[in-house]
């Protein structure tokens, strides 16, 4: 058996693992690299499996986030025609996310083409789309639904169980059993694990057996999140400061998962009278659709979420939600000078409508920008968190005078303590434990913490592009 770590090794994007076993080749996740000037080159060079794409037997997908799914259309473009297995909710989200990803790339290429002379660009240097909308639609036709707990037999003597990972709607960690010469090998892929006792979704399911090889994420492997109560206090303080100054609160947010959690918390704080009645604009077509999809999967939501949904529907005047669809209405939001909460994508401020709201509100001292999620190295969001006083948006320099506030308890990823608790479900040490999906420092910290707490013998961080034989 051989594993190839083709992404999310030493970083948190581009998740992709190739498995070669029992005469089969299959892929776990097929994600896009994000953040920084090197991301495009990495995406263009990705998916070099050392074989014809038609020799890949199947793909397993842990969840819908683009850093785990965003290169599926490119896989199809390169010749893959096999099945892609994912949960029902993940498929619902991908029907929106993948065509949107392709559309954004096509529009960016068009913009560069229109402005190449003004910018003095060599036409050969213009970034071309990684794939087209048509190729994204072709990838969607390969999706095959799987339910949590169902036993999947994708090929040969391979069986797969999808377990709820509690990260975003439909997210899963995978239990893969591979038979060869009468022997079974059990592989566990954590995907992205959610933090227990978080709003909206059910908690991650615990592993309860053994593993020959485990690949676990480490996005926050070097730290602990603040409690949800502390996060609520931070949101109340940011809102109070912003309203007193007469400004707007701008929240860059991932369309899937994070936006729904922020709506949940704002609703909860208004219901408990810790916040005044709010007017909240969700200015992201993707987030609006993701919210509707979330409501179509009530079986995946926790009890308090059901209660808050019912309360908000009964008191719409206390938390007035407007989902902004058309571009003209989005532009009108920039005329609002105070009292607005604007939630917009993308979560790392790299694309989409959030850049327009930042351009208008960053120069205003009375406004606040609330950063509520992980910001990858090289992204605009990361530069804001790191204290940049001047940023470039749409080719122009924008001064940063607004307050940049961060909240630490809203991550969709488990922190070090939660990761260690999840690993405690194994009855005995996995023969191999590979720590990935984390920047180098976070991965190294989790490796050390696992050795201290569990004394597992074979624990190490993954290396980009490395193939290991088990």
QUIPE-V778885 format. One line per field, one symbol per residue. ss: DSSP state (H for helix, E for strand, - for the rest). phi: phi as a letter, one per 30 degrees, with the letter a starting at -180 (. if undefined). burial: b if it has 9 or more other ideal C-beta (glycine too) atoms within 8 Angstrom, else e. A space follows every 50 residues. Layout:
BEGIN
ss = ???
phi = ???
burial = ???
END
This chain:
BEGIN
ss = -EEEEEE--------EEEEEE--EEEEE----------HHHHHHH----- --HHH--EEE-----HHHH--HHHHHH-----EEEEEHHHHHHHHHHHHH HHHHHHHHHHHHHHH-------HHH-------HHHHHHHH--EEEE---- EE-----EEEEEEE-------EEEEEEEEE--EEEEEEE----------- E-----------EEEEE--E-------HHHHHHHHHHHHHHHHHH---EE EE-----HHHHHHHHHHHHHH------EEEEEE-HHHHHHHHHHH--HHH E-HHHHHHHHHHHH----EEEEE---HHHHHHHHH-----EEEE------ ---HHHHHHHH------EEEE--------HHHHHH----EEEE--EEEE- --EEEE--------EHHHHHHHH--------EEEEE---HHHHHHHHHHH HHHH----EEE----EEEE-
phi = .bccccahciacbieabcccahicbbcciacddbjiddddddddddicdi adeddddabccdadeddcbdceddededkdbddbcadedddedddcdddd edddddddddddddcdddciddedcddcedaceddddddddcdbdbceid cccdahcbbbcccdcicbeidbcccccbcahicccccbcdhccdddhcdi cddddddbbbadbbccdbecdcacdddddddddddddddddddddicccc bdbddcjdedddeeddddddedidbdeccccccaeddddddddeddbddc cddddeddddddddbdddbdcbcdcdddddddddddcaiccccbccdcic aideddddedcedcddcbcccbadcdejddedddddjecbbcbhibdbdc cddccbccccddcddedddddddddddadddbbccbhadeddddddeddd dddchddcbaddceidcbcc
burial = bbbbbbbbbbbbbbbbbbbbbbebbbbbbbbbbbbeeebbebbeebbebe eebeebbbbbbbbbbbbbbbbbbbbbeeebebbbbbbbbbbbbbbbbbbb bbbbbbebbeebbebbeeeebeeeebeebbbbbebbbbbbebbeebebee ebebeeebbbbbbbbbbbbbbbbbbbbbbbeeeebbbbbbbbbbbbebbb bebbbebeeebbbbbbbbbbbbeebbebebbbebbbebbebbbebebbbb bbbbbbbbbbbbbbbbbbbbbeeebebbbbbbbbebbbbbbebbeebeeb bbeebbebbebbeebbebbbbeebeeeebbeebeebebebbbbbbbbbbb ebbbbbbbbbbbbbebbbbbbbbbbbebbbbbbbbeeeeebebeeeebeb ebbbbebbbbbbbbbbebbbebbeebeebbebbbbbbbbeebbbbbbebb beebebebbebbebebbbeb
END
